[in-house]
Amino acid sequence: MSGTRFLRVAVLASVCAVSIFARDNGCGPLEAGRWGLLAGVGAAPGFFKNRGYVQRVLPGAGITGCPFDLGDDITTLSCDNVYRVLTTPQNVLLQNACRVPNFGKQFSNGVLHVTGQISYNVCSNTQYFLEAVYNRATGNKCLAIQGRNFRAPDFCGPTCDVSSCQISSNSCSSSDSCSFVGTPIDSYDVKVDGTNYQAYGGYLGARYYWNRVWCDRFSFFTGFKVGMLHRKQVCLVSHVPQIDIVAGQLFFPARDITGIAYCKSNAVSGGIQIGLDYCINDCWSVLVGVEFVTTSPLKSNRNFAITLVDPTGSPVPGFGRNFNQATNDLIAPTGCLFQIPVWAGIRWEFDWCKRACNEC
């Protein structure tokens, strides 16, 4: 279902649900016709649903079959069959063995959640609200990623035997949800630094309050909301270690690769909530809430460009392009982001004609 269609269905469902909510039993904790302002803060840990695999493009090198001499004189190319440049003469799409790390590994799961709401009491039990939210999670530094690359079965070249691609176990931990193993191409061990995750947006929702209990101070509520989130881009710095081609003579030096992992995007979001309202007086109350919110997937960068480099000790400038170096990464899809915001806030209710704040 597309985001637009989902939003239409969600709005229709919201209207139907509000019409059911908007009934007055005459004994509710709210005073019909009053407005309210709420400010709250909490945490919103989350996880990705249906994480995908990172894929990368590995083009064939520029020289087809001519080796080079690694003797005392490495300033010229030769065909003395000392070391062959190419191992794969055509382009290959690789797929990592493990799924992309979950939200709690890429970012701190202590997600700051800030909420501000304007509410209106339709009757003594039902309340509509407009909400503005801000979420922020610190990007993890030096996230260690270990894994292996395999030929991607859905994009195999003429030399790939698709029948050899099978489901099997591998050396990755079970928490990484590894499921695909084919013919290994290479392995890697890289550390990654990510920037912060930030999102802000707005929701339209409704809450239903049960009658007060425990000395007429406490009231339980349940509700729902639907809206949009704007998420800022997330950049990535990969610390690639030294890669030896010929030990002591020819190697790719360690380097950092910087780029955008997740592009900025607007996402459909919605969920349900439950909570408790404590009445201080008829103007002030304290709320504690727990929500279950689902948001559309992050917008993965499907063209993370990687600059070709020359190995140290290379015979001629531009010699690095004669080796099979990855030129692009296809950042894995994350699936929907499921979050559980837990927050506490204080609400002030007011009436244009009534100034006093009586005890509950």
Disulfide bonds with the S-S distance in Angstrom:
Cys66-Cys79 2.45
Cys98-Cys172 2.39
Cys279-Cys360 1.19
Cys283-Cys357 2.07
